[in-house]
Amino acid sequence: MAEIKDPENTIIMTLKDGEVVIELLSDVAPKHSERMKALARAKAYDNVVFHRVIEGFMAQTGDVANGNTEDGFNIRRAGTGGSDMPDLPAEFSKLPHARGTLGAARSQNPNSANSQFFINFRDNDFLNGQYTVYGRVISGMEHVDKIARGEPPANPDKMLTVRVAADVV
């Protein structure tokens, strides 16, 4: 596992193949970073599927309303919801959508990000300046690369647990 420099701004996501360590960019996108930590601390991301996974592009997850396999799960609705918290304003920056970065998923409205996010499989520069970048995978990208593909996948993978590193003893 990567060295964790700031446990309060580091997420540990457990997938079926292992742990993915994500450094949140709280200096660049403070509201998005805080939202991810709040949902992780509420265990809202636990058992939520990757509902849209496109080879050579990205893996999208985070629909805490409709994507939880343990709570009213319906794969046809996964990807249509968010959390019970208000949508977030865009926090665009000069950071590129490089391989391993987290982007805030949203509707056509730039200020509609809520709980959903995606992890880029490769550099996706065409997204730069259009979606908030608020984290980067610092270890475990090989596990992200193994996530089942599809829109939605026939047998979707899920986030088993998502925790703030500072809370893990």
DSSP file (Angstrom, degrees, kcal/mol; ACC not computed):
  #  RESIDUE AA STRUCTURE BP1 BP2  ACC     N-H-->O    O-->H-N    N-H-->O    O-->H-N    TCO  KAPPA ALPHA  PHI   PSI    X-CA   Y-CA   Z-CA
    1    1 A M              0   0    0      0, 0.0     3,-0.1     0, 0.0   138,-0.1   0.000 360.0 360.0 360.0 148.1    0.0    0.0    0.0
    2    2 A A        -     0   0    0      1,-0.1     2,-0.4    19,-0.0   137,-0.1  -0.245 360.0 -92.8 -67.4 156.2    1.1    3.5   -0.7
    3    3 A E        -     0   0    0    135,-0.1     2,-0.7     1,-0.1    -1,-0.1  -0.578  38.2-139.3 -69.8 128.2    2.5    5.8    2.0
    4    4 A I        +     0   0    0     -2,-0.4     6,-0.1     1,-0.2    -1,-0.1  -0.824  25.0 176.1 -95.2 112.7   -0.4    7.8    3.4
    5    5 A K  S    S+     0   0    0     -2,-0.7    -1,-0.2     1,-0.3     5,-0.1   0.825  77.1  25.9 -85.1 -34.2    0.7   11.4    4.0
    6    6 A D    >   -     0   0    0      1,-0.1     3,-1.8     3,-0.1    -1,-0.3  -0.775  64.2-175.3-134.4  86.9   -2.6   12.9    5.1
    7    7 A P  G >  S+     0   0    0      0, 0.0   159,-1.7     0, 0.0     3,-1.2   0.786  83.9  60.5 -56.6 -29.7   -5.0   10.3    6.6
    8    8 A E  G 3  S+     0   0    0      1,-0.3   159,-0.0   157,-0.2    29,-0.0   0.760 112.2  38.8 -70.0 -23.2   -7.8   12.8    6.9
    9    9 A N  G <  S+     0   0    0     -3,-1.8    15,-2.9   155,-0.1     2,-0.4  -0.140  99.6  93.5-119.0  36.8   -7.8   13.3    3.1
   10   10 A T  E <   -A   23   0A   0     -3,-1.2   155,-3.0    13,-0.2     2,-0.4  -0.997  56.7-155.8-130.6 134.3   -7.2    9.7    2.0
   11   11 A I  E     -AB  22 164A   0     11,-3.1    11,-3.1    -2,-0.4     2,-0.6  -0.890   3.1-156.0-109.5 137.2   -9.8    7.2    1.1
   12   12 A I  E     -AB  21 163A   0    151,-3.2   151,-2.3    -2,-0.4     2,-0.5  -0.952  13.8-171.8-113.4 111.9   -9.4    3.4    1.3
   13   13 A M  E     -AB  20 162A   0      7,-3.0     7,-3.1    -2,-0.6     2,-0.6  -0.900  10.8-149.9-105.0 123.8  -11.8    1.7   -1.1
   14   14 A T  E     +AB  19 161A   0    147,-2.9   146,-2.5    -2,-0.5   147,-1.0  -0.856  18.9 177.8 -99.5 121.4  -11.9   -2.1   -0.8
   15   15 A L  E >   -A   18   0A   0      3,-2.7     3,-1.1    -2,-0.6   144,-0.1  -0.621  47.8 -94.6-108.9 172.5  -12.8   -4.0   -4.0
   16   16 A K  T 3  S+     0   0    0    142,-0.4     3,-0.1     1,-0.3   143,-0.1   0.810 126.0  44.5 -59.5 -29.9  -13.0   -7.7   -4.5
   17   17 A D  T 3  S-     0   0    0      1,-0.3     2,-0.3   126,-0.1    -1,-0.3   0.539 125.6 -69.7 -94.7  -7.5   -9.4   -7.8   -5.7
   18   18 A G  E <   -A   15   0A   0     -3,-1.1    -3,-2.7   125,-0.1     2,-0.3  -0.916  66.3 -35.9 148.1-174.0   -7.8   -5.5   -3.1
   19   19 A E  E     -A   14   0A   0     -2,-0.3     2,-0.5    -5,-0.2    -5,-0.2  -0.607  36.7-159.0 -89.1 141.2   -7.5   -2.1   -1.6
   20   20 A V  E     -A   13   0A   0     -7,-3.1    -7,-3.0    -2,-0.3     2,-0.5  -0.981  10.6-153.2-116.1 123.1   -7.5    1.1   -3.7
   21   21 A V  E     -AC  12 139A   0    118,-2.8   117,-3.0    -2,-0.5   118,-1.3  -0.869  12.0-168.0-102.9 126.5   -5.9    4.1   -1.9
   22   22 A I  E     -AC  11 137A   0    -11,-3.1   -11,-3.1    -2,-0.5     2,-0.6  -0.956  13.9-148.2-121.2 124.5   -7.2    7.5   -3.1
   23   23 A E  E     -AC  10 136A   0    113,-3.0   113,-1.9    -2,-0.5     2,-0.3  -0.818  20.4-140.9 -88.4 119.4   -5.6   10.8   -2.2
   24   24 A L  E     - C   0 135A   0    -15,-2.9     2,-1.1    -2,-0.6   111,-0.3  -0.606   5.2-138.7 -80.3 142.6   -8.3   13.5   -2.0
   25   25 A L    >>  +     0   0    0    109,-2.4     4,-2.9    -2,-0.3     3,-1.2  -0.578  36.4 161.7-101.1  69.2   -7.4   16.9   -3.4
   26   26 A S  T 34 S+     0   0    0     -2,-1.1    -1,-0.2     1,-0.3     8,-0.1   0.723  71.5  57.8 -66.8 -21.8   -9.0   19.0   -0.7
   27   27 A D  T 34 S+     0   0    0     -3,-0.2    -1,-0.3     2,-0.2    -2,-0.1   0.761 116.3  35.0 -76.4 -24.2   -6.9   22.1   -1.7
   28   28 A V  T <4 S+     0   0    0     -3,-1.2    -2,-0.2     1,-0.2    -1,-0.1   0.835 137.4  14.9 -95.7 -41.8   -8.3   21.9   -5.2
   29   29 A A     X  +     0   0    0     -4,-2.9     4,-2.3   105,-0.1     5,-0.2  -0.620  68.1 166.6-136.7  73.2  -11.9   20.7   -4.7
   30   30 A P  H  > S+     0   0    0      0, 0.0     4,-2.4     0, 0.0     5,-0.2   0.856  76.1  50.1 -62.5 -38.3  -12.7   21.1   -1.0
   31   31 A K  H  > S+     0   0    0      2,-0.2     4,-2.1     1,-0.2     5,-0.1   0.915 113.1  45.5 -68.9 -41.6  -16.5   20.6   -1.3
   32   32 A H  H  > S+     0   0    0      2,-0.2     4,-2.3     1,-0.2    -1,-0.2   0.890 113.5  50.5 -67.4 -39.7  -16.2   17.4   -3.3
   33   33 A S  H  X S+     0   0    0     -4,-2.3     4,-2.1     1,-0.2    -2,-0.2   0.928 111.1  48.2 -63.4 -44.8  -13.5   16.1   -1.0
   34   34 A E  H  X S+     0   0    0     -4,-2.4     4,-2.6    -5,-0.2    -2,-0.2   0.888 109.9  53.1 -63.1 -39.0  -15.7   16.8    2.1
   35   35 A R  H  X S+     0   0    0     -4,-2.1     4,-2.6     2,-0.2     5,-0.2   0.930 108.5  49.0 -63.2 -44.8  -18.7   15.1    0.4
   36   36 A M  H  X S+     0   0    0     -4,-2.3     4,-2.3     1,-0.2    -1,-0.2   0.914 112.8  47.8 -62.3 -40.7  -16.7   11.9   -0.3
   37   37 A K  H  X S+     0   0    0     -4,-2.1     4,-2.7     2,-0.2    -1,-0.2   0.907 111.0  51.1 -66.1 -40.8  -15.5   11.8    3.3
   38   38 A A  H  X S+     0   0    0     -4,-2.6     4,-1.5     2,-0.2    -2,-0.2   0.924 113.4  44.3 -62.3 -44.5  -19.0   12.4    4.7
   39   39 A L  H  <>S+     0   0    0     -4,-2.6     5,-2.4     2,-0.2     6,-0.6   0.868 113.6  50.8 -69.9 -35.9  -20.5    9.6    2.6
   40   40 A A  H ><5S+     0   0    0     -4,-2.3     3,-1.4    -5,-0.2   122,-0.2   0.928 110.3  49.4 -64.3 -44.2  -17.6    7.3    3.4
   41   41 A R  H 3<5S+     0   0    0     -4,-2.7    -2,-0.2     1,-0.3    -1,-0.2   0.810 110.1  50.8 -66.7 -28.8  -18.1    8.0    7.2
   42   42 A A  T 3<5S-     0   0    0     -4,-1.5    -1,-0.3    -5,-0.2    -2,-0.2   0.468 110.8-126.1 -83.4  -1.0  -21.8    7.3    6.8
   43   43 A K  T X 5 +     0   0    0     -3,-1.4     3,-0.7   119,-0.2    -3,-0.2   0.734  66.9 139.4  61.1  24.5  -20.8    4.0    5.1
   44   44 A A  T 3 < +     0   0    0     -5,-2.4    -4,-0.2     1,-0.2    -1,-0.1   0.766  64.4  53.6 -70.1 -26.4  -23.1    5.1    2.2
   45   45 A Y  T >  S+     0   0    0     -6,-0.6     3,-1.8   117,-0.2   114,-0.3   0.612  79.9 116.7 -84.6 -11.9  -20.7    3.9   -0.5
   46   46 A D  T <  S+     0   0    0     -3,-0.7   114,-0.2     1,-0.3    24,-0.2  -0.351  87.2   3.8 -61.4 132.8  -20.5    0.3    1.0
   47   47 A N  T 3  S+     0   0    0    112,-2.6    22,-2.8     1,-0.2     2,-0.4   0.645  91.7 145.1  67.6  19.1  -21.8   -2.3   -1.5
   48   48 A V  E <   -IJ  68 159B   0     -3,-1.8   111,-2.6   111,-0.7    20,-0.2  -0.768  43.3-129.5 -91.1 130.8  -22.5    0.3   -4.2
   49   49 A V  E     - J   0 158B   0     18,-2.2     2,-0.9    -2,-0.4    13,-0.5  -0.276  13.0-116.1 -78.4 158.7  -21.9   -1.1   -7.7
   50   50 A F        +     0   0    0    107,-2.7   107,-0.3    11,-0.2    11,-0.3  -0.870  39.7 178.9 -86.9 103.7  -19.9    0.3  -10.6
   51   51 A H        +     0   0    0     -2,-0.9     2,-0.4     9,-0.8    10,-0.2   0.616  64.5  36.7 -90.7 -14.4  -22.9    0.8  -12.9
   52   52 A R  E     +D   60   0A   0      8,-1.3     8,-3.1    99,-0.2     2,-0.5  -0.886  64.2 165.1-143.8 106.7  -21.1    2.2  -16.0
   53   53 A V  E     -DE  59 150A   0     97,-3.0    97,-2.8    -2,-0.4     2,-0.6  -0.945  12.1-171.4-131.3 110.3  -17.7    0.9  -16.9
   54   54 A I  E >>  -D   58   0A   0      4,-2.6     3,-2.3    -2,-0.5     4,-0.9  -0.898  27.9-117.2-111.6 119.5  -16.3    1.7  -20.4
   55   55 A E  T 34 S+     0   0    0     -2,-0.6     3,-0.0     1,-0.3     4,-0.0  -0.220  99.6   9.8 -51.6 132.9  -13.1    0.0  -21.6
   56   56 A G  T 34 S+     0   0    0      1,-0.1    -1,-0.3    65,-0.0    66,-0.1   0.550 129.6  58.0  74.0   7.0  -10.4    2.5  -22.2
   57   57 A F  T <4 S-     0   0    0     -3,-2.3    64,-2.5     1,-0.2    65,-0.9   0.521 100.1 -52.8-128.9 -81.1  -12.4    5.3  -20.6
   58   58 A M  E  <  -DF  54 120A   0     -4,-0.9    -4,-2.6    62,-0.3     2,-0.5  -0.984  28.2-119.5-163.6 167.8  -13.6    5.1  -17.0
   59   59 A A  E     -DF  53 119A   0     60,-1.9    60,-2.2    -2,-0.3     2,-0.4  -0.988  31.3-159.5-119.8 120.7  -15.4    3.2  -14.2
   60   60 A Q  E     +DF  52 118A   0     -8,-3.1    -8,-1.3    -2,-0.5    -9,-0.8  -0.837  25.4 137.2-108.3 140.0  -18.4    5.1  -12.7
   61   61 A T  E     + F   0 117A   0     56,-2.7    56,-2.3    -2,-0.4    44,-0.2  -0.817  21.1 100.8-153.4-171.7  -20.0    4.4   -9.3
   62   62 A G        +     0   0    0    -13,-0.5     2,-1.7    54,-0.3     3,-0.1   0.510  32.9 143.8 101.0   5.3  -21.4    6.2   -6.3
   63   63 A D     >  +     0   0    0    -14,-0.4     4,-2.6     1,-0.2    -1,-0.2  -0.596  20.2 175.6 -77.4  89.6  -25.1    6.1   -6.7
   64   64 A V  T  4 S+     0   0    0     -2,-1.7    -1,-0.2     1,-0.2     4,-0.2   0.688  73.0  54.1 -72.3 -17.3  -25.9    5.6   -3.0
   65   65 A A  T  4 S+     0   0    0     17,-0.4    -1,-0.2    -3,-0.1    18,-0.1   0.885 129.1   8.8 -80.8 -41.0  -29.6    5.8   -3.6
   66   66 A N  T  4 S+     0   0    0     11,-0.1     8,-1.2    -3,-0.1    12,-0.3   0.464 117.1  67.5-122.1  -4.6  -30.0    3.1   -6.2
   67   67 A G     <  +     0   0    0     -4,-2.6   -18,-2.2     6,-0.1     2,-0.7   0.417  64.1 112.1-103.3   2.3  -26.7    1.3   -6.5
   68   68 A N  B >   -I   48   0B   0      3,-0.3     3,-1.7   -20,-0.2     5,-0.3  -0.671  52.5-157.2 -83.1 116.0  -26.4   -0.5   -3.1
   69   69 A T  T 3  S+     0   0    0    -22,-2.8     3,-0.2    -2,-0.7    -1,-0.2   0.621  93.2  51.2 -66.7 -12.2  -26.7   -4.3   -3.6
   70   70 A E  T 3  S+     0   0    0    -24,-0.2     2,-0.3   -23,-0.2    -1,-0.3   0.400 109.0  51.3-102.8   0.8  -27.8   -4.6    0.0
   71   71 A D  S <  S-     0   0    0     -3,-1.7    -3,-0.3   -24,-0.2    -1,-0.2  -0.710 128.5 -45.1-147.6  89.2  -30.6   -2.0   -0.1
   72   72 A G  S    S-     0   0    0     -2,-0.3    -3,-0.1     1,-0.2    -2,-0.1   0.821  76.4-170.6  63.0  34.9  -33.3   -2.0   -2.8
   73   73 A F        +     0   0    0     -5,-0.3     2,-0.3    -4,-0.1    -1,-0.2  -0.332  18.5 169.1 -66.7 134.1  -30.9   -2.6   -5.6
   74   74 A N    >>  -     0   0    0     -8,-1.2     3,-1.8    -2,-0.1     4,-1.4  -0.865  23.5-155.7-144.3 107.9  -32.1   -2.3   -9.2
   75   75 A I  T 34 S+     0   0    0     -2,-0.3    -1,-0.1     1,-0.3    -9,-0.0   0.793  94.1  60.4 -57.6 -29.5  -29.4   -2.3  -11.8
   76   76 A R  T 34 S+     0   0    0      1,-0.2    -1,-0.3    -3,-0.1    -3,-0.0   0.780 110.7  40.5 -69.8 -24.7  -31.7   -0.5  -14.3
   77   77 A R  T X4 S+     0   0    0     -3,-1.8     3,-2.2   -11,-0.2     4,-0.3   0.645  86.8 113.4 -95.8 -16.8  -31.9    2.5  -11.8
   78   78 A A  T 3< S+     0   0    0     -4,-1.4   -11,-0.1     1,-0.3   -14,-0.1  -0.336  78.2  31.2 -58.2 130.4  -28.3    2.5  -10.8
   79   79 A G  T 3  S+     0   0    0      2,-0.1    -1,-0.3    -2,-0.0    -2,-0.1   0.329  99.0  87.0 102.3  -5.6  -26.7    5.7  -12.0
   80   80 A T  S <  S+     0   0    0     -3,-2.2     2,-0.2   -17,-0.1    -2,-0.1   0.494  83.7  54.5-102.3  -5.2  -29.9    7.7  -11.8
   81   81 A G        -     0   0    0     -4,-0.3    34,-0.2     1,-0.1     2,-0.2  -0.580  51.3-172.9-124.0-176.8  -29.6    8.8   -8.1
   82   82 A G        -     0   0    0     -2,-0.2   -17,-0.4   -19,-0.2     2,-0.2  -0.521  41.9 -61.0-145.5-146.8  -27.4   10.5   -5.6
   83   83 A S        -     0   0    0      2,-0.2    -1,-0.2    -2,-0.2    32,-0.1  -0.440  47.4-103.3-102.2-179.2  -27.4   11.1   -1.9
   84   84 A D  S    S+     0   0    0     -2,-0.2    -1,-0.0    30,-0.0    30,-0.0   0.370  94.2  96.9 -86.6   6.0  -29.9   13.0    0.3
   85   85 A M  S    S-     0   0    0      1,-0.1    -2,-0.2   -50,-0.0     3,-0.1  -0.564  87.5 -90.1 -89.9 158.9  -27.5   15.9    0.4
   86   86 A P        -     0   0    0      0, 0.0    -1,-0.1     0, 0.0    -3,-0.1  -0.264  48.8 -93.4 -67.0 155.2  -27.7   18.9   -1.9
   87   87 A D        -     0   0    0      1,-0.1    27,-0.2    24,-0.1    25,-0.1  -0.231  43.4-118.4 -62.5 158.2  -25.8   19.0   -5.2
   88   88 A L  B     -K  113   0C   0     25,-3.4    25,-0.7    -3,-0.1     2,-0.2  -0.753  17.3-115.6-103.4 146.1  -22.4   20.5   -5.3
   89   89 A P        -     0   0    0      0, 0.0    22,-0.2     0, 0.0   -57,-0.1  -0.520  46.7 -92.5 -72.6 148.2  -21.2   23.5   -7.3
   90   90 A A        -     0   0    0     -2,-0.2    21,-0.1     1,-0.1     2,-0.1  -0.299  31.9-165.0 -58.5 142.5  -18.5   22.7   -9.9
   91   91 A E        -     0   0    0     -3,-0.1    42,-0.4   -62,-0.1    -1,-0.1  -0.548  19.8-179.9-126.9  63.8  -14.9   23.1   -8.6
   92   92 A F        +     0   0    0     40,-0.2     2,-0.2    37,-0.1    40,-0.1  -0.317   4.4 169.6 -67.1 148.7  -13.1   23.1  -12.0
   93   93 A S        -     0   0    0     38,-0.3    36,-0.3     2,-0.3    38,-0.1  -0.811  50.0 -96.1-144.6-176.3   -9.4   23.4  -12.0
   94   94 A K  S    S+     0   0    0     -2,-0.2    -2,-0.1    34,-0.1    34,-0.0   0.473  82.1 119.4 -85.8  -3.8   -6.4   23.1  -14.3
   95   95 A L        -     0   0    0     38,-0.1    34,-0.4     1,-0.1    -2,-0.3  -0.435  63.9-127.2 -65.8 132.9   -5.8   19.5  -13.2
   96   96 A P        -     0   0    0      0, 0.0     2,-1.9     0, 0.0    29,-0.1  -0.416  17.5-111.5 -78.7 156.0   -6.1   17.1  -16.1
   97   97 A H        +     0   0    0     27,-0.2    27,-3.7    -2,-0.1    30,-0.1  -0.599  58.8 169.7 -81.3  75.9   -8.3   14.0  -16.1
   98   98 A A    >   -     0   0    0     -2,-1.9     3,-2.3    25,-0.3    22,-0.3  -0.388  45.8 -67.8 -87.2 165.8   -5.3   11.7  -16.1
   99   99 A R  T 3  S+     0   0    0      1,-0.3    22,-0.2    22,-0.1    -1,-0.2  -0.300 123.5  18.4 -52.1 130.0   -5.2    7.9  -15.5
  100  100 A G  T 3  S+     0   0    0     20,-2.9    37,-2.8     1,-0.3    -1,-0.3   0.358  92.7 130.1  88.8  -5.4   -6.3    7.2  -11.9
  101  101 A T  E <   -G  136   0A   0     -3,-2.3    19,-2.2    35,-0.2     2,-0.5  -0.516  55.1-127.2 -81.7 153.3   -7.9   10.5  -11.2
  102  102 A L  E     -GH 135 119A   0     33,-2.8    32,-1.8    17,-0.2    33,-0.8  -0.843  24.1-167.9 -96.8 132.5  -11.4   10.8   -9.7
  103  103 A G  E     -GH 133 118A   0     15,-2.6    15,-2.4    -2,-0.5     2,-0.6  -0.934  25.2-115.9-118.5 146.3  -13.9   12.9  -11.5
  104  104 A A  E     - H   0 117A   0     28,-2.4    28,-0.3    -2,-0.4    13,-0.3  -0.697  29.1-138.6 -80.3 120.1  -17.3   14.1  -10.2
  105  105 A A        +     0   0    0     11,-1.5     9,-0.6    -2,-0.6     2,-0.3  -0.527  35.7 157.6 -75.7 147.5  -20.1   12.6  -12.3
  106  106 A R        -     0   0    0     -2,-0.2     7,-0.1     7,-0.2     2,-0.0  -0.945  39.7-102.2-157.8 172.5  -23.0   15.0  -13.0
  107  107 A S        -     0   0    0      2,-0.4     5,-0.2    -2,-0.3     6,-0.1  -0.045  65.3 -70.7 -84.6-162.7  -25.9   15.7  -15.4
  108  108 A Q  S    S+     0   0    0      3,-0.1    -1,-0.0     4,-0.1     3,-0.0   0.773 116.7  87.5 -62.7 -25.3  -25.7   18.4  -18.1
  109  109 A N  S >  S-     0   0    0      1,-0.2     3,-1.3     2,-0.1    -2,-0.4  -0.662  75.8-147.1 -77.9 119.7  -25.8   21.0  -15.3
  110  110 A P  T 3  S+     0   0    0      0, 0.0     3,-0.4     0, 0.0    22,-0.2   0.744  97.2  55.7 -59.9 -22.0  -22.1   21.6  -14.2
  111  111 A N  T 3  S+     0   0    0      1,-0.2    -3,-0.1   -22,-0.2    -2,-0.1  -0.127  84.0  88.8-102.1  36.4  -23.4   22.2  -10.6
  112  112 A S    <   +     0   0    0     -3,-1.3    -1,-0.2    -5,-0.2    -4,-0.1   0.299  47.7 128.1-117.9   8.2  -25.2   18.9  -10.3
  113  113 A A  B     +K   88   0C   0    -25,-0.7   -25,-3.4    -3,-0.4    -7,-0.2  -0.391  21.7 150.9 -64.3 143.9  -22.5   16.6   -8.9
  114  114 A N        -     0   0    0     -9,-0.6    -1,-0.1     2,-0.3   -32,-0.1   0.380  68.4 -28.3-136.4 -83.0  -23.7   14.8   -5.7
  115  115 A S  S    S+     0   0    0    -34,-0.2     2,-0.1   -32,-0.1   -33,-0.1   0.597 101.9  97.5-120.1 -19.8  -22.4   11.3   -4.8
  116  116 A Q        +     0   0    0    -11,-0.2   -11,-1.5   -35,-0.2     2,-0.3  -0.445  44.5 165.5 -79.0 146.6  -21.4    9.7   -8.1
  117  117 A F  E     -FH  61 104A   0    -56,-2.3   -56,-2.7   -13,-0.3     2,-0.3  -0.945  21.8-141.8-149.1 167.9  -17.8    9.7   -9.4
  118  118 A F  E     -FH  60 103A   0    -15,-2.4   -15,-2.6    -2,-0.3     2,-0.5  -0.963   8.1-140.9-134.9 154.4  -15.7    8.0  -11.9
  119  119 A I  E     -FH  59 102A   0    -60,-2.2   -60,-1.9    -2,-0.3     2,-0.3  -0.973  27.5-126.1-114.2 124.6  -12.1    6.8  -12.0
  120  120 A N  E     -F   58   0A   0    -19,-2.2   -20,-2.9    -2,-0.5   -62,-0.3  -0.534  13.1-162.3 -74.3 128.5  -10.3    7.3  -15.3
  121  121 A F  S    S+     0   0    0    -64,-2.5     2,-0.3    -2,-0.3   -63,-0.2   0.743  79.0   1.3 -76.5 -25.5   -8.7    4.2  -16.9
  122  122 A R  S    S-     0   0    0    -65,-0.9     2,-0.4   -24,-0.1   -22,-0.1  -0.875 103.9 -59.7-148.6 177.3   -6.5    6.4  -19.1
  123  123 A D        -     0   0    0     -2,-0.3     2,-0.3   -25,-0.1   -25,-0.3  -0.548  47.1-175.5 -66.5 122.7   -5.8   10.1  -19.7
  124  124 A N    >   +     0   0    0    -27,-3.7     3,-2.3    -2,-0.4     4,-0.3  -0.601  12.4 166.2-121.1  67.9   -9.1   11.6  -20.8
  125  125 A D  G >   +     0   0    0     -2,-0.3     3,-1.6     1,-0.3    -1,-0.1   0.728  66.6  74.1 -60.0 -23.9   -8.0   15.2  -21.7
  126  126 A F  G 3  S+     0   0    0      1,-0.3    -1,-0.3    -3,-0.1    -2,-0.0   0.674  94.3  55.5 -65.1 -13.9  -11.3   15.9  -23.5
  127  127 A L  G X> S+     0   0    0     -3,-2.3     3,-2.3   -30,-0.1     4,-1.1   0.583  79.1 124.3 -90.1 -11.8  -12.9   16.0  -20.0
  128  128 A N  T <4 S+     0   0    0     -3,-1.6     4,-0.1    -4,-0.3   -34,-0.1  -0.204  80.9   7.7 -55.3 133.9  -10.5   18.7  -18.7
  129  129 A G  T 34 S+     0   0    0    -34,-0.4    -1,-0.3     2,-0.4   -37,-0.1   0.475 118.7  76.4  75.9   2.1  -12.3   21.8  -17.4
  130  130 A Q  T <4 S+     0   0    0     -3,-2.3     2,-0.4     1,-0.3    -2,-0.2   0.622  94.9  36.6-115.3 -21.9  -15.8   20.2  -17.7
  131  131 A Y  S  < S-     0   0    0     -4,-1.1    -2,-0.4   -38,-0.1    -1,-0.3  -0.992  88.6-106.3-134.6 140.5  -15.8   17.8  -14.7
  132  132 A T        -     0   0    0     -2,-0.4   -28,-2.4   -28,-0.3     2,-0.5  -0.475  25.0-152.0 -68.7 127.7  -14.4   18.4  -11.2
  133  133 A V  E     + G   0 103A   0    -42,-0.4   -30,-0.2    -2,-0.3   -38,-0.1  -0.899  29.2 156.8 -95.2 124.6  -11.2   16.4  -10.5
  134  134 A Y  E     +     0   0A   0    -32,-1.8  -109,-2.4    -2,-0.5     2,-0.3   0.313  53.8  17.1-136.5  11.5  -11.0   15.8   -6.7
  135  135 A G  E     -CG  24 102A   0    -33,-0.8   -33,-2.8  -111,-0.3     2,-0.3  -0.986  52.4-147.1-168.4 169.2   -8.8   12.8   -6.1
  136  136 A R  E     -CG  23 101A   0   -113,-1.9  -113,-3.0    -2,-0.3     2,-0.4  -0.990  27.5-115.1-147.9 140.7   -6.2   10.4   -7.5
  137  137 A V  E     +C   22   0A   0    -37,-2.8  -115,-0.3    -2,-0.3     3,-0.1  -0.606  29.3 178.4 -71.8 124.8   -5.5    6.8   -7.0
  138  138 A I  E     +     0   0A   0   -117,-3.0     2,-0.3    -2,-0.4  -116,-0.2   0.567  69.5   6.8-106.4 -13.5   -2.1    6.5   -5.3
  139  139 A S  E    S+C   21   0A   0   -118,-1.3  -118,-2.8  -137,-0.1    -1,-0.4  -0.941 111.6  42.1-161.5 150.0   -2.1    2.7   -5.0
  140  140 A G    >>  +     0   0    0     -2,-0.3     3,-1.7  -120,-0.2     4,-1.3   0.579  56.2 137.5  94.5  11.6   -4.3   -0.2   -6.2
  141  141 A M  H 3>  +     0   0    0      1,-0.3     4,-2.3     2,-0.2     5,-0.1   0.805  68.3  67.1 -61.2 -26.0   -5.0    1.0   -9.8
  142  142 A E  H 34 S+     0   0    0      1,-0.2     4,-0.4     2,-0.2    -1,-0.3   0.805  99.8  50.5 -62.7 -27.4   -4.4   -2.6  -10.9
  143  143 A H  H X4 S+     0   0    0     -3,-1.7     3,-0.8     2,-0.2     4,-0.2   0.866 107.7  51.7 -76.1 -37.9   -7.6   -3.5   -8.9
  144  144 A V  H >< S+     0   0    0     -4,-1.3     3,-1.8     1,-0.2    -2,-0.2   0.899 103.3  59.8 -62.0 -40.5   -9.6   -0.7  -10.7
  145  145 A D  T 3< S+     0   0    0     -4,-2.3    -1,-0.2     1,-0.3    -2,-0.2   0.720 100.6  56.7 -61.5 -20.6   -8.4   -2.1  -14.0
  146  146 A K  T <  S+     0   0    0     -3,-0.8    -1,-0.3    -4,-0.4    -2,-0.2   0.446  75.5 125.5 -91.6  -1.1  -10.1   -5.4  -13.2
  147  147 A I  S <  S-     0   0    0     -3,-1.8    -3,-0.0    -4,-0.2     2,-0.0  -0.350  73.6 -99.4 -62.2 136.2  -13.6   -3.9  -12.6
  148  148 A A        -     0   0    0      7,-0.2     9,-0.3     1,-0.1     2,-0.2  -0.305  40.1-130.1 -60.0 133.9  -16.2   -5.7  -14.8
  149  149 A R        +     0   0    0     -3,-0.1     5,-0.5     3,-0.1     6,-0.2  -0.492  51.2  92.1 -86.7 155.1  -17.0   -3.7  -18.0
  150  150 A G  B    S-E   53   0A   0    -97,-2.8   -97,-3.0     3,-0.2     0, 0.0  -0.637  73.0 -92.5 143.4 163.9  -20.5   -2.8  -19.3
  151  151 A E  S    S-     0   0    0      1,-1.0   -99,-0.2   -99,-0.2  -100,-0.1  -0.587 132.9  -2.7-132.9  71.2  -23.3   -0.2  -19.2
  152  152 A P  S    S-     0   0    0      0, 0.0    -1,-1.0     0, 0.0  -100,-0.1   0.595 104.8-125.5 -88.8 163.9  -24.3   -1.8  -16.9
  153  153 A P        -     0   0    0      0, 0.0    -3,-0.2     0, 0.0    -5,-0.0  -0.382  17.4-124.8 -64.4 148.2  -22.0   -4.8  -16.5
  154  154 A A  S    S+     0   0    0     -5,-0.5    -4,-0.1     1,-0.3    -6,-0.0   0.901 109.9  19.1 -60.8 -41.6  -23.8   -8.1  -16.5
  155  155 A N  S    S-     0   0    0     -6,-0.2    -1,-0.3    -3,-0.0    -7,-0.2  -0.759  95.7-152.4-128.3  83.3  -22.3   -8.9  -13.1
  156  156 A P        -     0   0    0      0, 0.0     2,-0.1     0, 0.0  -105,-0.1  -0.241   6.1-132.8 -65.9 141.9  -21.2   -5.6  -11.7
  157  157 A D        -     0   0    0   -107,-0.3  -107,-2.7    -9,-0.3     2,-0.3  -0.457  27.4-157.4 -78.8 163.2  -18.4   -5.2   -9.3
  158  158 A K  E     -J   49   0B   0   -109,-0.3     2,-0.8    -2,-0.1  -142,-0.4  -0.935  26.8-101.4-140.7 163.2  -19.0   -3.1   -6.2
  159  159 A M  E     -J   48   0B   0   -111,-2.6  -112,-2.6    -2,-0.3  -111,-0.7  -0.791  31.1-165.5 -80.5 114.3  -17.2   -1.1   -3.6
  160  160 A L  S    S-     0   0    0   -146,-2.5     2,-0.3    -2,-0.8  -113,-0.2   0.964  71.4  -8.4 -68.4 -51.0  -17.2   -3.5   -0.6
  161  161 A T  E     -B   14   0A   0   -147,-1.0  -147,-2.9  -115,-0.2     2,-0.4  -0.984  57.1-162.4-142.9 154.3  -16.2   -0.7    1.8
  162  162 A V  E     +B   13   0A   0     -2,-0.3     2,-0.3  -149,-0.2  -149,-0.2  -0.969  23.2 169.6-137.4 120.3  -15.1    2.9    1.5
  163  163 A R  E     -B   12   0A   0   -151,-2.3  -151,-3.2    -2,-0.4     2,-0.5  -0.939  39.4-114.9-133.4 152.0  -13.4    4.5    4.5
  164  164 A V  E >>  -B   11   0A   0     -2,-0.3     3,-2.1  -153,-0.2     4,-0.5  -0.755  32.1-131.9 -79.8 129.2  -11.4    7.6    5.5
  165  165 A A  G >4 S+     0   0    0   -155,-3.0     3,-1.3    -2,-0.5  -157,-0.2   0.829 104.2  62.8 -56.0 -34.7   -7.9    6.5    6.3
  166  166 A A  G 34 S+     0   0    0   -159,-1.7    -1,-0.3  -156,-0.3  -158,-0.1   0.744 103.1  50.8 -62.6 -22.0   -7.9    8.5    9.6
  167  167 A D  G <4 S+     0   0    0     -3,-2.1     2,-0.6  -160,-0.2    -1,-0.3   0.541  88.9  94.4 -93.0  -8.3  -10.8    6.4   10.8
  168  168 A V    <<        0   0    0     -3,-1.3    -5,-0.0    -4,-0.5    -3,-0.0  -0.749 360.0 360.0 -90.7 121.4   -9.2    3.1   10.1
  169  169 A V              0   0    0     -2,-0.6    -1,-0.1     0, 0.0    -3,-0.0   0.442 360.0 360.0 -99.9 360.0   -7.4    1.7   13.2
